[in-house]
Amino acid sequence: MPHRIADPVRFEPVQDLRPSDQPWPAMTWPVPAGTELVGTSVRLTPLDPDTDAPGLFRALDHDRVWTHVPWRPSDPEQFAESLRERCAQPEWQPWTVRTVGPYGAIPAGAIVGISCYLDVAVRDARLEIGMTLYTPEVWSSAVNPEAKSLLLRYAFEELSVGRVQLKTDVRNVRSQQAIARLGATYEGTLRRSFRREDGTVRDSVLFSIIAEDWPEVRTRLAARLDRAGSPA
């Protein structure tokens, strides 16, 4: 059935929810060298392509990990080169995610994934958290919510960010549910936003957390991590 555009109707203007908004403080960027974000289960460090790429490649070398990602490295060297390009961009900050202690069968200090600050807009005090990939061994565990909690806390409380956005492929239902469970607000779907590796063009589901949301989101995440208990 052909796509049909609905009959035009008068658009109801969006209300300004902050009519008395005050100037927002300047955002701090870049992340200082040597920064570490440490939680109970995971430790995040600024990614070093030369030392981290081999471990990341091994952790992420599963078909399921790359299903909704528009590219997949063929070997550690190609992965390292791609990561070097990203690290060289001022609007990117990739983080390597490691275990703090033993995590089930995973030893302490093992690389289990990557997550990034990207599309950073310093003037507008906003950024995106994306390119988040983990070994399937830690899916549905405390790893992602704690890593996101650390990244969100650092963004809002240290970098003075006012908005953090997250987006995912419309076909990636697992990711949409994981983002929603963080307490992020669904904002809409970006239709035909960019090309997948197979040549099709994806719609992207867009979520955000803003500074006004952060205290409640922080409390919810802390309670969720308390319920998760020890990873051992």
C-alpha positions as CSV (number, residue, x, y, z in Angstrom):
1,M,0.0,0.0,0.0
2,P,1.5,3.4,-1.0
3,H,2.6,5.8,1.7
4,R,0.0,8.5,2.2
5,I,0.5,11.9,3.9
6,A,-2.3,12.7,6.3
7,D,-4.6,15.6,5.4
8,P,-3.0,18.8,6.6
9,V,-4.2,20.2,9.8
10,R,-3.3,23.3,11.8
11,F,-0.2,22.6,13.8
12,E,-0.7,23.4,17.5
13,P,2.4,25.4,18.6
14,V,4.6,23.9,21.2
15,Q,4.5,25.6,24.6
16,D,7.7,27.1,26.0
17,L,8.1,25.1,29.2
18,R,10.8,27.5,30.5
19,P,9.5,31.0,29.8
20,S,11.7,32.5,32.5
21,D,14.8,30.5,31.7
22,Q,18.2,31.9,32.9
23,P,21.5,31.8,31.1
24,W,23.1,28.4,31.4
25,P,26.7,28.1,32.6
26,A,29.5,27.4,30.2
27,M,30.1,23.7,29.5
28,T,33.5,22.3,30.4
29,W,35.2,20.4,27.5
30,P,37.3,18.4,26.7
31,V,37.4,15.7,29.4
32,P,40.7,16.1,31.3
33,A,43.4,13.5,30.5
34,G,43.5,10.8,33.1
35,T,39.8,11.0,34.1
36,E,38.3,7.8,35.4
37,L,34.7,7.1,36.2
38,V,34.5,4.3,38.8
39,G,31.5,2.5,40.1
40,T,30.8,-0.8,41.9
41,S,30.8,-3.0,38.8
42,V,32.6,-1.0,36.1
43,R,35.4,1.5,35.5
44,L,35.4,3.8,32.5
45,T,38.5,5.3,31.1
46,P,39.1,7.5,28.1
47,L,39.7,5.0,25.3
48,D,43.3,4.5,24.0
49,P,43.0,3.0,20.5
50,D,46.5,1.5,20.5
51,T,46.1,-0.4,23.8
52,D,42.4,-1.0,24.0
53,A,41.4,-2.0,20.5
54,P,42.6,-5.6,20.7
55,G,40.6,-6.3,23.9
56,L,37.6,-4.4,22.6
57,F,37.6,-6.4,19.4
58,R,37.7,-9.7,21.3
59,A,34.9,-8.6,23.6
60,L,32.7,-7.4,20.8
61,D,33.4,-10.0,18.2
62,H,29.8,-11.4,18.2
63,D,27.3,-11.1,15.4
64,R,24.6,-10.0,17.8
65,V,26.6,-7.0,19.0
66,W,26.8,-5.5,15.5
67,T,23.3,-6.3,14.3
68,H,22.1,-2.6,14.5
69,V,25.5,-0.9,14.0
70,P,26.2,0.7,10.6
71,W,29.8,-0.7,10.4
72,R,31.8,-3.7,11.8
73,P,35.6,-3.9,11.9
74,S,37.1,-6.9,10.3
75,D,40.2,-7.2,12.7
76,P,41.7,-5.3,15.6
77,E,43.9,-3.2,13.4
78,Q,40.9,-1.9,11.4
79,F,39.1,-1.3,14.7
80,A,42.1,0.6,16.1
81,E,42.3,2.9,13.0
82,S,38.5,3.6,13.2
83,L,38.8,4.5,16.9
84,R,41.8,6.7,16.2
85,E,39.7,8.7,13.8
86,R,37.0,9.1,16.4
87,C,39.3,10.1,19.2
88,A,40.8,12.8,16.9
89,Q,37.5,14.5,16.5
90,P,36.9,17.2,19.2
91,E,33.2,16.3,19.5
92,W,33.9,12.7,20.4
93,Q,35.1,11.1,23.6
94,P,35.0,7.3,23.6
95,W,35.2,5.4,26.9
96,T,36.5,1.9,27.5
97,V,34.3,-0.1,30.0
98,R,36.1,-2.5,32.3
99,T,35.0,-4.7,35.2
100,V,36.0,-3.5,38.6
101,G,36.0,-7.0,40.2
102,P,35.2,-10.5,38.9
103,Y,31.9,-10.4,37.1
104,G,30.5,-13.9,36.9
105,A,33.0,-15.7,34.7
106,I,34.6,-12.4,33.6
107,P,37.8,-11.6,35.5
108,A,38.5,-8.3,37.2
109,G,39.8,-5.6,34.9
110,A,38.5,-7.2,31.7
111,I,37.3,-5.0,28.9
112,V,33.6,-5.6,28.4
113,G,32.5,-2.7,26.1
114,I,32.6,0.8,24.9
115,S,30.4,3.9,25.2
116,C,30.9,7.4,23.9
117,Y,30.2,11.0,24.3
118,L,29.6,12.2,20.7
119,D,28.1,15.1,18.8
120,V,29.3,17.4,21.6
121,A,28.0,21.0,21.2
122,V,30.0,23.0,23.7
123,R,28.2,26.3,22.9
124,D,24.8,24.7,23.5
125,A,25.9,22.6,26.5
126,R,24.7,19.3,25.1
127,L,26.0,16.0,24.0
128,E,24.9,12.5,23.0
129,I,25.8,9.2,24.6
130,G,26.0,6.6,21.9
131,M,28.1,3.9,20.1
132,T,27.4,1.8,23.2
133,L,28.5,-1.9,22.7
134,Y,29.0,-4.6,25.2
135,T,29.9,-8.3,25.1
136,P,26.7,-10.4,25.3
137,E,28.0,-11.8,28.6
138,V,27.0,-8.7,30.4
139,W,23.7,-7.9,28.6
140,S,20.8,-7.5,31.0
141,S,23.2,-7.0,33.9
142,A,24.1,-4.0,36.0
143,V,26.9,-3.0,33.6
144,N,25.0,-0.8,31.2
145,P,22.9,1.1,33.8
146,E,26.0,1.7,36.0
147,A,28.1,2.8,33.0
148,K,25.2,5.2,31.9
149,S,24.8,6.4,35.5
150,L,28.5,7.3,35.6
151,L,28.5,9.0,32.2
152,L,25.3,11.0,33.0
153,R,26.6,12.0,36.4
154,Y,29.8,13.3,35.0
155,A,28.0,15.1,32.1
156,F,25.5,16.9,34.4
157,E,27.6,17.4,37.5
158,E,31.1,18.0,36.2
159,L,30.8,19.1,32.6
160,S,27.7,21.4,33.2
161,V,25.8,19.8,30.4
162,G,22.1,20.8,30.1
163,R,21.0,18.0,27.7
164,V,22.0,14.5,27.0
165,Q,20.4,12.7,24.1
166,L,20.4,9.0,23.1
167,K,19.1,7.5,19.9
168,T,18.9,4.0,18.4
169,D,17.7,2.1,15.4
170,V,13.9,1.7,15.3
171,R,14.5,-2.0,14.8
172,N,16.6,-2.3,17.9
173,V,13.9,-2.9,20.4
174,R,16.2,-4.1,23.1
175,S,18.2,-0.8,23.0
176,Q,15.0,1.3,23.1
177,Q,13.8,-0.5,26.2
178,A,17.2,-0.2,27.9
179,I,17.2,3.6,27.2
180,A,13.7,4.0,28.5
181,R,14.6,2.1,31.6
182,L,17.2,4.7,32.4
183,G,14.5,7.3,32.8
184,A,15.1,9.0,29.4
185,T,12.1,10.8,27.7
186,Y,11.1,9.7,24.3
187,E,11.1,12.7,22.0
188,G,10.2,11.3,18.6
189,T,11.5,9.3,15.7
190,L,13.9,10.8,13.1
191,R,12.7,9.3,9.9
192,R,15.3,8.1,7.4
193,S,18.1,9.5,9.5
194,F,21.1,7.5,8.2
195,R,22.1,4.5,6.1
196,R,22.6,1.0,7.6
197,E,25.5,-1.2,6.4
198,D,23.1,-3.2,4.1
199,G,22.2,0.0,2.3
200,T,18.8,0.5,3.8
201,V,18.1,3.8,5.6
202,R,17.1,3.6,9.2
203,D,14.6,5.6,11.3
204,S,16.2,6.6,14.7
205,V,14.3,6.6,17.9
206,L,15.3,9.7,19.9
207,F,15.4,10.1,23.7
208,S,16.8,12.7,26.0
209,I,17.5,13.5,29.7
210,I,17.9,17.2,30.6
211,A,19.3,18.8,33.6
212,E,15.9,19.2,35.2
213,D,15.3,15.5,34.9
214,W,18.7,14.4,36.3
215,P,17.9,14.4,40.1
216,E,15.0,12.0,39.6
217,V,16.9,9.9,37.0
218,R,19.9,9.7,39.4
219,T,17.7,8.5,42.3
220,R,16.0,5.9,40.1
221,L,19.3,4.6,38.7
222,A,20.8,4.3,42.2
223,A,17.8,2.3,43.4
224,R,17.9,0.1,40.4
225,L,21.6,-0.6,41.0
226,D,21.0,-1.3,44.7
227,R,18.4,-3.9,43.6
228,A,20.9,-5.5,41.2
229,G,23.2,-6.4,44.1
230,S,26.7,-7.9,43.7
231,P,27.8,-9.1,40.3
232,A,29.9,-11.9,41.7
